[in-house]
Every structure is written in structure tokens, then in C-alpha cells.
Amino acid sequence: MLDILLTQAQAPITVPSVDYPAVLPVLIVFGAACVSVLVEAFAAKRSRFGIQVGLSLASIVAAGVSLIIYATGNAPAGGVTTFSGAISIDRPALFLWGTLLALAVGAVLLISDRVVEPGGALVAQASIRPGTVQDRAQTATVMQTEVFPLTLFALGGMMAFTAANDLLTMFIALEVLSLPLYLMCGLARRRRLLSQEAAVKYFLLGAFSSAFFLYGLALLYGYANSVKLGDIAAAAAGSDRSDTLLLAGLGLLVVGLLFKGSVGPFHTWTPDVYQGAPTPVTAFMAACTKVAAFGGILRVLSVAFSSTSWEWRGVLWGVAIISMVIGAVLGLTQTDVKRMVAYSSIAHAGFLLVGAIAMTRDGLSSTLFYLLAYGFTTLAAFGVISLVRDSSGEATHLSAWAGLAKRSPLLAGVFTFLLLALAGIPLTSGFVGKFVVFSAALSDGMAPLVVVALVFSAVAAFFYLRVIVLMYFSEPAADGPSVSVPGFGTGTAIFLGTAVTLVLGLVPAFALGWAGSGGFAF
């Protein structure tokens, strides 16, 4: 036994090769997150805000530049795998990384705004109660900056998650992106109890979903003797073993992924967390987490389980329909704008799932485009929501939005445009996104599912139009809310999201071409 151990100890150690140019965007984001933690530890309190905002934006821009250089230069058409095959950098991963980095710029700008709410929308001291002397004193001081390293760690986790080529790496990335979000949801300056309750709910339900994911991973390892997506695909296509472990593992794994994408019926955390979290955090979560979750879903289904699609496709048909029904029908009953957008996101998750299960090249490219379009529209929508305020903070009850067009025609016009985009009206990115997704599904023989999606898309349009009618055809209350003048961060984020929504609606060819430039590598 000792001889065996000595022989193994003397065996050469194989160092995994790393394609540094390919993974440089992720390394930049994680490196900046670590530096950001050091800034929190050693920088003077008064100087942290400027350093953190500059560091966050600079690192995201640097990661974007390195991504563009790699994508337009040395990137192989078929993609590469690195870190011993744990990370796959292919065309879909590059598209998702670019989408996440662009959305993160807007999210950081929203988070860093201290004009809309003096001192910023986030606070770190859990003991401070709104309305107290301590709260007023804290409001007058500089913004708490712990949120910036948390944002960068979450962003890095999302990027790693969308490029993970094995389930263990995917699970680790899932936890890296989730844990910062749990903390960020509880940092609202106002309505602290609601914010902390939302964070606890998100954490507990997230722990359950992670357990499902991990148990599914274990079953799939037992089936394929590997956690690599390619090995699981090979075992599923050519193994004579029972499919019990395969299908049970897939079911548990998909539950964890659908939870993160807020797909009904695994959506129960979404309305409460969207409502309770600070609005800039909600914007970051609604836009970026959706992109990361569906990026992971696309990779898992397309790479590991494409050969067994006939066994699970019908189940996901049902899940997509349930998500559309829940999002569209329950969205009609909401009286809070943030909860309404939350149920809208559940309906959109159903539409995205239609494209994800198409299992064709058009299905992949259309879903990627939909993620890009939805992310920017949602980011801008939450930026607008943060501007309508009363004495207690954000005025999110629908009654407060009555007659908003008379108080601020420009803000009402921008929000109307964004709501029409979410409804899928022509000349917006939402219309193009739904059109390409439904076209891909029709081409893959899913006409009944497309008919259902069209019906519930029309149902969901009603609660968007209800808000528009309320803004334009109702009289504002005498003591109604005011519209805050946006700071540079919020104004830029709203402009960016609105501009992209318009451009993708008018000239979507470039984004569609990039989204369809290649498939997954493994």
C-alpha cells in the first residue's frame, strides 16, 4: 500500500492549460471584485464611494474591451474550452458576456445614484430605522459602498455560470452569483423590514433550489460517471443503462435552473423580492440574473440533453404554459408597479422557455436576442420607477401614477414606450424578440405552444395598457407624488435602456447576426 502511495506521489502533476485571452473578461471582473473588498477594508470612508464607482465601471469597461478584442480577433469559430474543460468560451458565451457587461454598466450607474435619494438607495446598518434621528444622520452621509464588491462578485458568477462546461463549475458559479444578491436585497434604505423579509425569503428558497440542483448533479454523476456536459450527452446517447437516474437528475437540475430564471411555478420568490429589494438592485437582478439563468438553461439542454429531448420536451411545454398563465393572469391583479413588473418577468420567462426548448440554431439565436432586448427594457423601466416618489420614498402603488403624464410628460412617454416594448408592440425590441422566438418555435413544430404564447401575450398586454391609460387619462391627486430629477447615473441608465430598446426594434440585424454566429462548444 505504501509503495502505491509513493508511486502516485511521484507521478507528474498535470497542470491545466488556461487560455488567458479567452477568460480575461471574467478574470478582470473577479480581480476587480477582490480589489474592491480591499478598498472597503483600507480606504478612508469618505473616499470609498468615488473609488468604488470608478473601479466598478472601469473594470466592466475593461472586461468589455477585452471581450471585443478577443471576439473580433483570436476567437476560434467553434469556440474553445479551458481550465481542463470546465469553462467553454464559444459564440453564445461571448454574446451572453457582452450582454451582461453592458447591463452591468447601467445597473452600477443606478446603484451609484445619490441624487434621486440623498445618500443613495442602499444602506448597510441594519439597526437604523427609517424616520429616526440616526436614519436622517445616515442619509446625510456618504453612501454605503459594500454593494459594489457584491455587484462585481455577482456579475463574475453570472459570467462563469453561462460559460460553465460541467455541472460542478456551474453549481459553484450559481452560488457565487446568488449569495451577493441575497445580501443586496436586504439593503434598502427605506422600508427596511420589507427589504429584509424579501432577502430572507430569497435566501431560504434559493437554498432549496441549490439543493435540488446539487442532488440532480449527484444523480447525473451516478448515471454518466462524469459531471461534464459532453460526457453526460455521450452517456445519454449511447448507454444501455436505465434512464431513471438520467431523467431524475435532469428533473432536479432543471428545477434549480428554472428557480433562478423565475419561471413559474418556481417563481414564488419573485414578486416579494422585486418589491422589497432596493429598486437599483431589483433592476440588476431582473435584467442580469434572467440572462445568466437562461444562458445556463440553453447550455444544459442543448449540450447535455439534446439527444433525449423527446423525453423532457413535453414537460417543459407544460412549464412554459404554466409560467405564461401565472405571469399574465396574476399580473392583472397587481396594484404595485414593481410587483406588476415581477409578474411580467414570469410571463416573459415562459416566452423565453419557448425558444429554449426549440433545440435549433434559430431557437438559440432568437432566445439570446430576446434576453438582450428584455434586459435593457427592464433596466430602464426600473430606473423610471425609482423616480416617482412621495414623502415616504418610492410611490409604487398604481394609484400614485394617475395623471403622471400631466406632471411629467417626458417620463410618462418614456415609461409608455418601455411598457409597449414589454407588451411586444412593433417598432420596439420586444416585438422583434417575440417574433423571432415564436418563428423558431413554429419552424420546430411547436405551433400549439406558439398559439398559447400569443394568447397570453395579448392578456399580459392588458396590464401594461392599464398603466398607460392611468397615466394619460386620469387626473393627478392634489397631494400626489412628485417626479424626481434623475441624477447622472439614473438618467444615463434610462437613456441607455430606452435607446437600445428602440435601436433593436428598428435595426435588429446586427444583434441577431451576432446571436446566431455559432453554437455551443464542449
PASEBA-636919 format. One line per field, with one value per residue (C-alpha): y, z, x; residue in three letters. Coordinates in Angstrom, 2 decimals. Each point is the difference from the previous one (the first is absolute). Example, Ala and Ser with C-alpha at 12.3 -4.5 7.8 and 13.67 -1.06 7.14 Angstrom:
py	c(-4.50 | 3.44) .
pz	c(7.80 | -0.66) .
px	c(12.30 | 1.37) .
code	c(Ala | Ser) .
This chain:
py	c(0.00 | 2.35 | -0.77 | 0.93 | 3.30 | 0.80 | -0.81 | 2.27 | 2.78 | -0.21 | 0.13 | 3.25 | 2.57 | 1.18 | 3.73 | 1.02 | 2.28 | 3.38 | 2.08 | 3.36 | 2.22 | -1.96 | 0.22 | 3.46 | 1.75 | -2.26 | 0.33 | 3.80 | 0.06 | -2.39 | 1.78 | 3.35 | -1.53 | -1.10 | 3.43 | 1.56 | -2.02 | 1.36 | 3.52 | -0.55 | -1.20 | 2.63 | 3.12 | 2.96 | -0.04 | 3.34 | -1.05 | -3.46 | 0.98 | 1.64 | -2.77 | -2.76 | 1.52 | 0.72 | -3.45 | -1.76 | 1.89 | -0.18 | -3.76 | -0.62 | 2.17 | -1.69 | -3.42 | 1.15 | 1.25 | -3.26 | -1.89 | 2.03 | -0.45 | -3.76 | -0.41 | 1.95 | -1.40 | -3.31 | -1.70 | -3.33 | -0.39 | -3.23 | 1.30 | -1.25 | -1.76 | 0.83 | -0.72 | -3.75 | 0.30 | 1.68 | 3.24 | 0.22 | 3.29 | -0.18 | 2.40 | -0.25 | 0.53 | 3.08 | 1.40 | -0.59 | 1.53 | 3.09 | 0.28 | -0.38 | 2.56 | 2.56 | -0.49 | 0.19 | 3.48 | 1.22 | -1.83 | 1.50 | 3.46 | -0.53 | -1.30 | 2.89 | 2.77 | 2.20 | 2.76 | -1.78 | -1.02 | 1.94 | -2.37 | -2.66 | -2.68 | -2.48 | -0.04 | -2.50 | 0.64 | -2.40 | 1.79 | 3.25 | 0.47 | 2.31 | 3.34 | -0.06 | 2.50 | -2.61 | -0.58 | 3.70 | 0.26 | -3.01 | 1.39 | 3.10 | -1.95 | -1.75 | -3.08 | -3.39 | -1.64 | -3.69 | -0.50 | 0.52 | -3.04 | -2.03 | 1.16 | -0.95 | -3.43 | -0.64 | 1.14 | -2.25 | -2.93 | 0.65 | 0.05 | -3.23 | -1.59 | 0.61 | -1.48 | -2.97 | -3.24 | -2.34 | -0.09 | 0.42 | 3.24 | 1.10 | -0.66 | 1.97 | 2.89 | -0.17 | 0.49 | 2.78 | 1.95 | -0.76 | 0.75 | 3.67 | 0.47 | -1.32 | 2.68 | 2.78 | -0.60 | 0.89 | 3.34 | 2.36 | 3.33 | 0.32 | -2.75 | -1.91 | -2.74 | -0.73 | -0.05 | -2.35 | -2.27 | -0.21 | -0.87 | -2.80 | -1.45 | 0.12 | -1.63 | -2.84 | -0.82 | 0.39 | -2.53 | -2.47 | 0.53 | -0.48 | -3.27 | -1.16 | 0.94 | -1.79 | -3.14 | -0.07 | 0.39 | -3.01 | -2.18 | 0.98 | -0.78 | -3.41 | -0.50 | 1.28 | -0.34 | 3.58 | 3.51 | 1.33 | 0.90 | -1.73 | -3.26 | 0.08 | 0.49 | -2.94 | -2.24 | 0.98 | -0.68 | -3.30 | -1.64 | -3.09 | 0.95 | 0.82 | 3.56 | 0.36 | 1.79 | 2.08 | 1.28 | 0.45 | 1.92 | 2.14 | 0.79 | 1.11 | 1.93 | 1.88 | 0.95 | 1.85 | 1.75 | 0.95 | 1.47 | 2.33 | 1.04 | 0.65 | -2.39 | -1.00 | -2.00 | 0.55 | 3.74 | 0.55 | 2.08 | 2.42 | 2.45 | 0.41 | 0.44 | 2.41 | 2.10 | -0.11 | 0.38 | 3.47 | 0.94 | 0.22 | -3.51 | -1.18 | 1.41 | -1.82 | -3.22 | 0.13 | 0.69 | -1.84 | -3.03 | -0.79 | 0.08 | -2.24 | -2.49 | -0.51 | -0.10 | -2.96 | -1.61 | 0.30 | -1.56 | -2.89 | -0.93 | 0.48 | -1.71 | -2.70 | -1.01 | 0.69 | -3.73 | -0.62 | 3.04 | -2.14 | -1.16 | 3.38 | 2.39 | -0.60 | 0.76 | 3.31 | 0.81 | -0.24 | 2.07 | 2.75 | 0.12 | 0.11 | 2.86 | 1.98 | -0.59 | 1.02 | 3.08 | 1.28 | -0.78 | 0.93 | 3.08 | 1.31 | 0.05 | 1.97 | 3.50 | 0.54 | 0.93 | -2.03 | -3.09 | 0.50 | 0.01 | -3.10 | -1.91 | 1.38 | -1.61 | -3.34 | 0.22 | 0.93 | -2.99 | -2.19 | 1.65 | -0.48 | -3.66 | -0.43 | 0.97 | -1.99 | -3.30 | 0.52 | -1.73 | 1.54 | 2.62 | 2.50 | -0.86 | 0.75 | 3.28 | 1.26 | -0.73 | 1.79 | 3.02 | -0.04 | 0.03 | 3.02 | 1.90 | -0.87 | 0.87 | 3.58 | 0.68 | -1.24 | 1.93 | 3.25 | -0.76 | -0.35 | 3.18 | 1.83 | -1.61 | 1.36 | 3.59 | 0.11 | 0.84 | 1.34 | 0.87 | -3.66 | -0.77 | -1.74 | 0.18 | -3.42 | -0.35 | 0.35 | 2.73 | 2.23 | -0.21 | 1.50 | 3.06 | -0.35 | 1.27 | 3.38 | 0.23 | -1.24 | -0.63 | -1.09 | -2.65 | -1.28 | -0.21 | -1.97 | -2.40 | -0.43 | -0.95 | -2.53 | -1.53 | -0.33 | -1.75 | -2.47 | -0.56 | -0.74 | 2.91 | 0.56 | 2.38 | -1.17 | -2.69 | -1.93 | -0.55 | -1.23 | -2.28 | -1.66 | -0.24 | -1.84 | -2.30 | -0.96 | -0.44 | -2.39 | -1.97 | -0.23 | -1.26 | -2.71 | -1.26 | 1.72 | 1.80 | -0.81 | 1.45 | 3.13 | 0.48 | -0.19 | 2.45 | 2.47 | -0.19 | 0.70 | 2.65 | 1.81 | -0.53 | 1.38 | 3.07 | 1.02 | 0.86 | 2.00 | 1.97 | 0.48 | 1.95 | 2.06 | 0.88 | 0.89 | 2.36 | 1.80 | -0.10 | 0.51 | 3.17 | 0.24 | 0.20 | 3.36 | -1.58 | -2.50 | -0.96 | 2.08 | -0.98 | 0.26 | 1.46 | -2.92 | 0.16 | -0.81 | -3.72 | -0.53 | 2.28 | -1.77 | -3.45 | 0.96 | 1.56 | -3.05 | -2.48 | 2.04 | 0.59 | -3.70 | -0.91 | 2.34 | -0.95 | -3.74 | 0.59 | 1.91 | -1.66 | -3.38 | -1.64 | 0.51 | -1.44 | -2.89 | -0.76 | -0.03 | -2.16 | -2.51 | -0.04 | -3.40 | -2.76 | -1.42 | -1.58 | -2.89) .
pz	c(0.00 | 0.86 | -3.35 | -1.82 | 1.86 | -0.71 | -3.68 | -0.20 | 1.82 | -2.51 | -3.01 | -1.97 | 0.79 | -3.04 | 0.10 | -1.72 | -2.94 | 0.16 | -3.05 | 1.69 | -2.88 | -0.11 | 3.73 | 0.55 | 0.34 | 2.90 | 1.62 | -0.21 | 1.71 | 2.78 | 0.46 | 0.31 | 2.51 | 2.19 | -0.27 | 0.87 | 3.23 | 0.87 | -0.69 | 2.53 | 2.54 | -0.39 | -1.76 | 2.00 | 0.33 | -1.72 | -3.04 | -0.48 | -2.10 | -2.79 | -0.03 | -0.04 | -2.76 | -2.12 | 0.59 | -0.79 | -3.22 | -1.11 | 0.56 | -1.89 | -2.90 | 0.00 | -0.04 | -2.89 | -1.97 | 0.52 | -1.08 | -3.21 | -0.80 | 0.50 | -1.83 | -3.05 | -0.07 | 1.38 | 0.85 | -1.85 | -1.86 | 1.83 | 3.46 | 2.50 | 3.34 | 2.76 | 3.67 | -0.79 | -1.89 | 2.85 | -1.91 | -3.60 | -1.84 | -3.13 | -1.97 | 2.30 | 3.06 | -1.59 | -0.85 | 3.53 | 1.51 | -2.15 | 1.01 | 3.70 | -0.10 | -1.83 | 2.44 | 2.94 | -1.06 | 0.24 | 3.28 | 1.63 | -1.14 | 1.61 | 3.22 | 0.23 | -0.42 | 3.11 | -1.51 | -0.23 | 3.65 | 2.15 | 1.16 | -2.51 | 0.04 | 1.99 | 3.59 | 1.97 | 3.64 | 0.86 | 3.27 | -1.62 | -0.20 | -2.57 | 1.44 | 3.01 | 0.79 | -0.91 | -3.32 | -0.86 | 1.03 | -2.08 | -2.98 | 0.11 | -0.10 | -2.87 | -1.52 | 1.42 | -2.58 | 0.92 | -2.87 | -2.68 | 0.74 | 0.42 | -3.45 | -1.60 | 1.63 | -1.16 | -3.52 | -0.10 | 1.19 | -2.74 | -2.66 | 1.29 | 0.23 | -3.66 | -1.14 | 2.37 | -1.85 | 2.94 | 2.66 | 2.96 | -1.42 | -0.74 | 3.58 | 1.44 | -2.37 | 0.99 | 3.64 | -0.80 | -1.85 | 2.51 | 3.38 | -0.76 | -1.30 | 3.25 | 1.90 | -2.46 | 0.21 | 3.71 | -0.32 | -0.73 | 1.79 | 0.30 | 0.73 | 1.73 | 1.45 | -3.41 | -1.51 | 2.62 | -0.23 | -3.76 | 0.52 | 2.46 | -2.36 | -2.90 | 2.06 | 1.33 | -3.35 | -1.70 | 2.40 | -0.91 | -3.72 | 0.45 | 1.81 | -2.94 | -2.41 | 2.04 | 0.45 | -3.74 | -0.61 | 2.24 | -1.84 | -3.37 | 1.22 | 1.05 | -3.47 | -2.17 | 2.42 | -0.88 | 0.57 | -3.40 | -2.28 | -2.98 | 1.93 | 1.19 | -3.60 | -1.15 | 2.76 | -0.75 | -3.72 | 0.17 | 3.38 | 0.64 | 3.66 | 1.46 | -0.63 | 3.53 | 1.33 | -3.16 | 0.05 | 3.78 | -0.07 | -2.89 | 1.78 | 3.21 | -1.89 | -2.08 | 3.13 | 1.30 | -3.33 | -0.43 | 3.51 | -0.83 | -3.21 | 1.93 | -2.21 | 1.34 | 2.05 | 1.54 | 0.19 | 3.51 | 1.12 | -2.91 | 0.88 | 3.64 | -0.80 | -2.88 | 2.25 | 3.13 | -1.45 | -0.68 | -3.50 | -1.48 | 1.32 | -1.40 | -3.39 | 0.13 | 1.11 | -2.47 | -2.99 | 0.66 | 1.94 | -2.72 | -2.61 | 2.09 | 0.89 | -3.55 | -1.26 | 2.32 | -1.02 | -3.69 | 0.52 | 2.15 | -2.28 | -3.27 | 0.99 | 2.56 | -0.78 | -3.67 | -0.84 | 2.57 | -0.85 | -0.92 | 3.63 | 1.73 | -2.62 | 0.85 | 3.66 | -0.84 | -2.29 | 3.07 | 2.10 | -2.65 | -0.15 | 3.80 | 0.14 | -2.63 | 1.74 | 3.43 | -1.30 | -2.19 | 2.22 | 3.39 | -1.51 | -0.65 | 3.73 | 1.13 | 1.44 | 0.51 | -3.01 | 1.09 | 0.61 | -3.36 | -1.73 | 2.05 | -1.39 | -3.41 | 0.38 | 0.80 | -3.19 | -1.98 | 1.52 | -1.57 | -3.39 | 0.37 | 0.83 | -3.29 | -1.83 | 2.33 | -0.71 | -3.78 | -0.09 | -3.35 | -1.03 | -0.52 | 3.42 | 1.59 | -1.83 | 0.56 | 3.74 | 0.32 | -1.81 | 2.23 | 3.09 | -1.31 | -0.83 | 3.22 | 2.19 | -1.23 | 0.01 | 3.57 | 1.19 | -1.35 | 1.38 | 3.56 | -0.46 | -0.81 | 2.96 | 2.37 | -1.00 | 1.08 | 3.70 | 2.95 | 3.58 | 0.92 | -2.96 | -3.24 | -0.87 | -1.55 | 0.56 | -3.29 | 1.38 | 0.37 | -3.76 | -0.90 | -2.20 | -0.10 | -3.60 | 1.25 | 2.60 | -2.19 | -3.68 | -0.82 | 2.74 | -0.85 | -3.67 | 0.72 | 2.32 | -2.59 | -2.62 | 2.35 | 0.92 | -3.68 | -0.53 | 2.80 | -1.65 | -3.35 | -2.05 | -3.42 | -0.34 | 3.38 | 0.89 | 1.80 | -3.25 | -1.83 | 2.92 | 0.12 | -3.79 | -0.35 | 2.98 | -1.23 | -3.57 | 1.23 | 1.99 | -3.02 | -2.15 | 2.58 | -0.01 | 3.14 | -1.54 | 2.90 | 2.54 | -2.12 | -0.15 | 3.81 | 0.29 | -2.33 | 2.04 | 3.29 | -1.59 | -0.84 | 3.55 | 1.48 | -2.24 | 1.93 | 3.23 | -1.90 | -1.73 | 3.34 | 1.30 | -3.19 | 0.24 | 3.66 | -0.80 | -2.86 | 0.68 | 3.77 | 2.02 | 2.35 | 3.71 | 1.62 | 2.52 | -2.49 | -0.38 | -1.71 | -2.70 | 1.11 | -2.30 | -0.90 | 0.83 | -2.55 | 0.82 | -0.19 | -3.01 | -1.92 | 0.85 | -1.14 | -3.20 | -0.72 | 0.53 | -2.01 | -2.86 | -0.28 | 0.11 | -2.91 | -2.04 | 0.34 | -1.09 | -3.12 | -1.08 | 1.73 | -2.72 | 1.64 | 3.37 | -1.66 | -2.13 | 3.03 | 1.97 | -2.85 | -0.78 | 1.55 | 2.35 | 3.29 | 0.32 | 2.39) .
px	c(0.00 | 2.86 | 1.66 | -3.20 | -0.25 | 3.65 | -0.46 | -3.01 | 1.83 | 2.88 | -2.32 | 0.27 | -2.66 | -1.91 | -0.52 | -3.23 | 0.52 | -1.69 | -0.90 | 0.49 | -1.20 | -3.26 | -0.76 | 1.50 | -3.41 | -0.97 | 3.42 | -0.22 | -3.40 | 1.03 | 3.31 | -1.75 | -2.44 | 2.92 | 1.63 | -3.36 | -0.07 | 3.46 | -1.23 | -2.79 | 2.54 | 2.70 | -1.30 | -1.28 | -3.76 | -0.49 | 1.99 | -1.43 | -2.99 | 1.97 | 2.59 | -2.61 | -2.12 | 3.06 | 1.45 | -3.29 | -0.64 | 3.64 | 0.18 | -3.25 | 1.16 | 3.43 | -1.67 | -2.19 | 3.01 | 1.88 | -3.14 | -0.28 | 3.70 | -0.24 | -3.32 | 1.17 | 3.51 | 1.19 | -3.28 | -0.30 | -3.27 | -0.79 | 0.92 | 2.57 | -0.06 | 2.47 | 0.70 | 0.06 | -3.25 | -1.87 | -0.63 | -1.17 | 0.45 | -2.12 | -2.15 | -3.06 | 2.23 | 1.60 | -3.45 | -1.24 | 3.14 | -0.41 | -3.65 | 0.80 | 2.82 | -2.14 | -2.89 | 2.40 | 1.11 | -3.59 | -0.56 | 3.11 | -1.08 | -3.42 | 1.53 | 2.47 | -2.59 | -0.22 | -2.15 | -3.37 | 0.27 | 2.51 | 2.71 | -1.02 | -2.68 | 2.09 | 1.22 | 2.06 | -0.96 | -2.81 | -0.73 | -1.10 | -3.74 | -1.57 | -1.08 | 2.32 | 2.72 | 2.61 | -1.69 | 0.03 | 3.61 | 0.92 | -1.89 | 2.15 | 3.23 | 1.69 | -1.56 | 0.89 | 2.25 | -0.05 | -2.41 | 2.67 | 2.19 | -3.19 | -1.14 | 3.31 | 0.06 | -3.57 | 0.89 | 3.07 | -2.08 | -2.55 | 2.71 | 1.54 | -3.46 | -0.83 | 3.32 | 0.18 | 0.67 | -0.55 | -2.67 | 2.34 | 1.42 | -3.54 | -1.07 | 2.91 | -0.74 | -3.66 | 0.91 | 2.47 | -2.69 | -2.76 | 1.56 | 0.79 | -3.55 | -1.46 | 1.93 | -0.74 | -3.75 | 0.00 | 1.80 | -2.91 | 0.27 | -3.79 | -2.53 | 2.78 | -2.20 | -1.51 | 3.48 | 1.41 | -3.04 | 0.54 | 3.67 | -0.86 | -2.61 | 2.41 | 2.74 | -2.17 | -1.59 | 3.35 | 1.50 | -2.74 | 0.57 | 3.75 | -0.70 | -2.12 | 2.77 | 2.66 | -2.08 | -0.68 | 3.73 | 0.70 | -2.51 | 1.41 | 3.50 | -1.26 | -1.44 | 2.87 | 2.95 | 0.84 | -1.32 | 1.13 | -2.86 | 1.57 | 0.50 | -3.60 | -1.13 | 2.14 | -1.35 | -3.60 | 0.44 | 1.87 | -0.59 | -2.10 | -0.48 | -3.37 | -1.13 | -1.39 | 3.06 | 0.27 | -3.57 | -0.13 | 3.27 | -1.18 | -3.26 | 1.70 | 2.66 | -2.56 | -1.97 | 3.04 | 0.53 | -3.66 | -0.06 | 2.87 | -1.76 | -3.27 | -1.94 | -3.40 | -0.86 | 3.48 | -0.59 | -1.34 | 2.99 | -0.21 | -2.83 | 1.04 | 3.69 | -0.62 | -2.21 | 2.15 | 3.49 | 1.45 | -1.15 | 3.54 | 0.67 | -3.33 | 1.03 | 3.35 | -1.63 | -2.90 | 2.23 | 3.26 | -1.21 | -2.53 | 2.76 | 2.27 | -2.73 | -1.20 | 3.55 | 0.55 | -3.29 | 0.88 | 3.43 | -1.23 | -2.90 | 1.88 | 3.25 | -0.81 | -3.59 | -0.65 | -0.09 | -2.76 | -2.13 | -2.99 | -0.18 | 0.03 | -1.32 | -3.66 | 0.65 | 1.63 | -2.92 | -2.19 | 2.42 | 0.09 | -3.80 | -0.30 | 2.52 | -1.88 | -3.32 | 1.30 | 1.80 | -2.82 | -2.99 | 1.44 | 1.60 | -3.51 | -0.76 | 3.06 | -0.27 | 3.75 | 2.10 | 3.04 | -2.11 | -1.65 | 3.38 | 0.91 | -2.98 | 0.87 | 3.42 | -1.64 | -2.05 | 3.12 | 1.80 | -2.68 | 0.57 | 3.76 | -0.50 | -1.88 | 3.18 | 2.26 | -1.78 | -0.04 | 3.42 | 0.96 | 2.53 | -2.81 | -1.38 | 3.38 | 0.58 | -3.55 | 0.15 | 3.33 | -1.43 | -3.09 | 2.23 | 1.90 | -3.19 | -1.81 | 2.99 | 0.36 | -3.74 | -0.35 | 3.04 | -1.42 | -3.48 | 1.28 | 2.01 | -3.23 | -1.79 | 2.66 | -0.82 | -3.66 | 0.14 | -1.96 | 0.92 | 0.54 | 2.26 | -0.92 | -3.70 | -0.56 | -3.75 | -1.84 | -2.26 | 3.05 | 0.62 | -3.38 | 0.44 | 3.78 | 0.03 | -1.26 | 2.76 | 2.83 | -0.84 | 3.54 | 0.19 | -3.49 | 0.96 | 3.17 | -1.84 | -2.77 | 2.59 | 1.59 | -3.36 | -0.88 | 3.33 | -0.79 | -3.39 | 1.67 | -1.32 | 1.72 | 2.96 | 1.32 | 2.51 | -2.75 | -1.87 | 3.09 | 0.91 | -3.40 | -0.17 | 3.31 | -0.67 | -3.45 | 1.29 | 2.71 | -2.58 | -2.32 | 2.88 | 0.64 | -3.58 | -1.31 | -2.97 | -2.42 | 2.44 | 0.44 | -3.78 | -0.17 | 2.90 | -1.73 | -3.21 | 1.72 | 2.18 | -3.23 | -1.30 | 3.21 | -0.26 | -3.12 | 1.80 | 2.61 | -2.76 | -1.75 | 2.99 | 0.18 | -3.70 | 0.48 | 2.87 | -1.72 | -3.74 | -0.21 | 0.25 | 2.98 | -0.78 | 0.62 | 2.36 | 1.38 | 3.65 | 2.62 | 2.45 | 3.61 | 2.60 | 2.27 | 3.65 | 2.68 | -0.06 | -3.75 | -0.41 | 2.75 | -1.38 | -3.50 | 1.34 | 2.18 | -2.85 | -2.50 | 2.44 | 0.89 | -3.69 | -0.65 | 3.07 | -0.63 | -3.58 | 1.00 | 3.28 | 0.34 | 2.10 | 3.39 | -1.05 | -1.84 | 3.04 | 2.31 | -2.43 | -0.14 | 3.72 | 0.70 | -1.05 | 1.22 | 3.45 | 0.68) .
code	c(Met | Leu | Asp | Ile | Leu | Leu | Thr | Gln | Ala | Gln | Ala | Pro | Ile | Thr | Val | Pro | Ser | Val | Asp | Tyr | Pro | Ala | Val | Leu | Pro | Val | Leu | Ile | Val | Phe | Gly | Ala | Ala | Cys | Val | Ser | Val | Leu | Val | Glu | Ala | Phe | Ala | Ala | Lys | Arg | Ser | Arg | Phe | Gly | Ile | Gln | Val | Gly | Leu | Ser | Leu | Ala | Ser | Ile | Val | Ala | Ala | Gly | Val | Ser | Leu | Ile | Ile | Tyr | Ala | Thr | Gly | Asn | Ala | Pro | Ala | Gly | Gly | Val | Thr | Thr | Phe | Ser | Gly | Ala | Ile | Ser | Ile | Asp | Arg | Pro | Ala | Leu | Phe | Leu | Trp | Gly | Thr | Leu | Leu | Ala | Leu | Ala | Val | Gly | Ala | Val | Leu | Leu | Ile | Ser | Asp | Arg | Val | Val | Glu | Pro | Gly | Gly | Ala | Leu | Val | Ala | Gln | Ala | Ser | Ile | Arg | Pro | Gly | Thr | Val | Gln | Asp | Arg | Ala | Gln | Thr | Ala | Thr | Val | Met | Gln | Thr | Glu | Val | Phe | Pro | Leu | Thr | Leu | Phe | Ala | Leu | Gly | Gly | Met | Met | Ala | Phe | Thr | Ala | Ala | Asn | Asp | Leu | Leu | Thr | Met | Phe | Ile | Ala | Leu | Glu | Val | Leu | Ser | Leu | Pro | Leu | Tyr | Leu | Met | Cys | Gly | Leu | Ala | Arg | Arg | Arg | Arg | Leu | Leu | Ser | Gln | Glu | Ala | Ala | Val | Lys | Tyr | Phe | Leu | Leu | Gly | Ala | Phe | Ser | Ser | Ala | Phe | Phe | Leu | Tyr | Gly | Leu | Ala | Leu | Leu | Tyr | Gly | Tyr | Ala | Asn | Ser | Val | Lys | Leu | Gly | Asp | Ile | Ala | Ala | Ala | Ala | Ala | Gly | Ser | Asp | Arg | Ser | Asp | Thr | Leu | Leu | Leu | Ala | Gly | Leu | Gly | Leu | Leu | Val | Val | Gly | Leu | Leu | Phe | Lys | Gly | Ser | Val | Gly | Pro | Phe | His | Thr | Trp | Thr | Pro | Asp | Val | Tyr | Gln | Gly | Ala | Pro | Thr | Pro | Val | Thr | Ala | Phe | Met | Ala | Ala | Cys | Thr | Lys | Val | Ala | Ala | Phe | Gly | Gly | Ile | Leu | Arg | Val | Leu | Ser | Val | Ala | Phe | Ser | Ser | Thr | Ser | Trp | Glu | Trp | Arg | Gly | Val | Leu | Trp | Gly | Val | Ala | Ile | Ile | Ser | Met | Val | Ile | Gly | Ala | Val | Leu | Gly | Leu | Thr | Gln | Thr | Asp | Val | Lys | Arg | Met | Val | Ala | Tyr | Ser | Ser | Ile | Ala | His | Ala | Gly | Phe | Leu | Leu | Val | Gly | Ala | Ile | Ala | Met | Thr | Arg | Asp | Gly | Leu | Ser | Ser | Thr | Leu | Phe | Tyr | Leu | Leu | Ala | Tyr | Gly | Phe | Thr | Thr | Leu | Ala | Ala | Phe | Gly | Val | Ile | Ser | Leu | Val | Arg | Asp | Ser | Ser | Gly | Glu | Ala | Thr | His | Leu | Ser | Ala | Trp | Ala | Gly | Leu | Ala | Lys | Arg | Ser | Pro | Leu | Leu | Ala | Gly | Val | Phe | Thr | Phe | Leu | Leu | Leu | Ala | Leu | Ala | Gly | Ile | Pro | Leu | Thr | Ser | Gly | Phe | Val | Gly | Lys | Phe | Val | Val | Phe | Ser | Ala | Ala | Leu | Ser | Asp | Gly | Met | Ala | Pro | Leu | Val | Val | Val | Ala | Leu | Val | Phe | Ser | Ala | Val | Ala | Ala | Phe | Phe | Tyr | Leu | Arg | Val | Ile | Val | Leu | Met | Tyr | Phe | Ser | Glu | Pro | Ala | Ala | Asp | Gly | Pro | Ser | Val | Ser | Val | Pro | Gly | Phe | Gly | Thr | Gly | Thr | Ala | Ile | Phe | Leu | Gly | Thr | Ala | Val | Thr | Leu | Val | Leu | Gly | Leu | Val | Pro | Ala | Phe | Ala | Leu | Gly | Trp | Ala | Gly | Ser | Gly | Gly | Phe | Ala | Phe) .
